[in-house]
Amino acid sequence: MEITSTLSPDDEYILGRTSAEYQRLRQQAMLWEFATQRVLSRLGLREGMSCADIGSGPGETMRLMGELVGASGYVLGVDMDNIIGQESLIMLKTANPARYEFLHANLLELDELTQGPFDLVLARLTLYHMKNPADLLRKMSRWVKPGGYVVVQDYYNDGAAPSAPFPEFQHYKDVFYGVCRAAGLDPNIGVRLPDLFIEAGLGFPDDTDVAGRLVSFAQAKLMLKAVYTSVLQPALQLKLTTPERAQAYADELDRVEQTGQVTAGLWPLMISAWKKM
Ligand SMILES: C[S@@+](CC[C@H](N)C(=O)[O-])C[C@H]1O[C@@H](n2cnc3c(N)ncnc32)[C@H](O)[C@@H]1O
């Protein structure tokens, strides 16, 4: 059920809202399922608890939460993208009986979450879309019950690497980092999570977790192409690439895969940090 909308018309989301980007988000979510599951299990999320997924996207983290809290629990997803949010509800309600709701809202404008307070409030890959991530973290801490947890999972993109030299990887980084920085976003926010917890007034996190995936080049290539495509419009406007350069990049990725010169790719590291309130 959609509860309400506080969405502002100016959507600055750098990755775009195409069906290809939705597909990429779902694939990315599958990749990190184990990392989110292990943090949720470590924090003791269980039957009957309530939780919120902040920037819920395709709802895959909501699904993991729902599996742990069961039908007597409650899972709220919050996102400014109503299309993916409504799609996620359809998927979730057929997948299992936990109580799921979706709130269509712009987190920059959202102050109170009347559905809370929650046993756990988590934001995965959401803080890095915020120009002032500590502001969101501060709000998240207010949405948690005393004794509940604030959890953040975000990328350290400098942790990504091909298993063998591959010059086009630098072009990928120039384009992706260029778009992020022009939007005032930090692609290495993951390593700064303790600083952000302190800035938000939460103090140093109780603990952290670092997860990585070393995948086949074929799989890494799909993501290198998909992220590049998702940021292509702003990258063209910023003159970080051209349509011809973008095509040459895609062709080179295919060539590298065919020759087998790079076997594997290390994904950006997924860093988790949490604090008991
Ligand atoms: C990279 S996706 C991550 C989705 C999901 N947390 C996951 O890990 O699969 C980031 C999500 O944050 C949402 N988002 C970004 N800025 C937002 C804002 N200001 N208000 C609400 N949602 C926002 C986007 O719409 C997108 O669904």
The ligand as an SDF file (V2000), in Angstrom:
LIG
                    3D

 27 29  0  0  0  0  0  0  0  0999 V2000
   21.4530    2.4500   -5.5050 C   0  0  0  0  0  0  0  0  0  0  0  0
   19.7590    2.3770   -5.0860 S   0  0  0  0  0  0  0  0  0  0  0  0
   19.8040    1.1860   -3.7500 C   0  0  0  0  0  0  0  0  0  0  0  0
   18.5080    0.4750   -3.5600 C   0  0  0  0  0  0  0  0  0  0  0  0
   18.4610   -0.5390   -2.4300 C   0  0  0  0  0  0  0  0  0  0  0  0
   18.7370    0.0780   -1.1350 N   0  0  0  0  0  0  0  0  0  0  0  0
   19.4060   -1.6910   -2.6560 C   0  0  0  0  0  0  0  0  0  0  0  0
   20.4640   -1.7520   -2.0250 O   0  0  0  0  0  0  0  0  0  0  0  0
   19.0730   -2.5510   -3.4850 O   0  0  0  0  0  0  0  0  0  0  0  0
   19.4410    3.8990   -4.2460 C   0  0  0  0  0  0  0  0  0  0  0  0
   17.9610    4.1430   -3.9840 C   0  0  0  0  0  0  0  0  0  0  0  0
   17.8560    5.3440   -3.2110 O   0  0  0  0  0  0  0  0  0  0  0  0
   16.7550    6.0830   -3.6950 C   0  0  0  0  0  0  0  0  0  0  0  0
   16.9560    7.5000   -3.3830 N   0  0  0  0  0  0  0  0  0  0  0  0
   17.9950    8.2690   -3.7480 C   0  0  0  0  0  0  0  0  0  0  0  0
   17.8120    9.5320   -3.2970 N   0  0  0  0  0  0  0  0  0  0  0  0
   16.6170    9.5340   -2.6420 C   0  0  0  0  0  0  0  0  0  0  0  0
   15.8590   10.5330   -1.9610 C   0  0  0  0  0  0  0  0  0  0  0  0
   16.2890   11.7840   -1.8640 N   0  0  0  0  0  0  0  0  0  0  0  0
   14.6910   10.1740   -1.4180 N   0  0  0  0  0  0  0  0  0  0  0  0
   14.2310    8.9060   -1.5040 C   0  0  0  0  0  0  0  0  0  0  0  0
   14.8930    7.9230   -2.1250 N   0  0  0  0  0  0  0  0  0  0  0  0
   16.0730    8.2340   -2.6930 C   0  0  0  0  0  0  0  0  0  0  0  0
   16.7380    5.8250   -5.1910 C   0  0  0  0  0  0  0  0  0  0  0  0
   15.4660    6.0860   -5.7490 O   0  0  0  0  0  0  0  0  0  0  0  0
   17.1540    4.3580   -5.2520 C   0  0  0  0  0  0  0  0  0  0  0  0
   16.0370    3.5040   -5.2650 O   0  0  0  0  0  0  0  0  0  0  0  0
  1  2  1  0
  2  3  1  0
  2 10  1  0
  3  4  1  0
  4  5  1  0
  5  6  1  0
  5  7  1  0
  7  8  2  0
  7  9  1  0
 10 11  1  0
 11 12  1  0
 11 26  1  0
 12 13  1  0
 13 14  1  0
 13 24  1  0
 14 15  1  0
 14 23  1  0
 15 16  2  0
 16 17  1  0
 17 18  1  0
 17 23  2  0
 18 19  1  0
 18 20  2  0
 20 21  1  0
 21 22  2  0
 22 23  1  0
 24 25  1  0
 24 26  1  0
 26 27  1  0
M  CHG  2   2   1   9  -1
M  END
$$$$
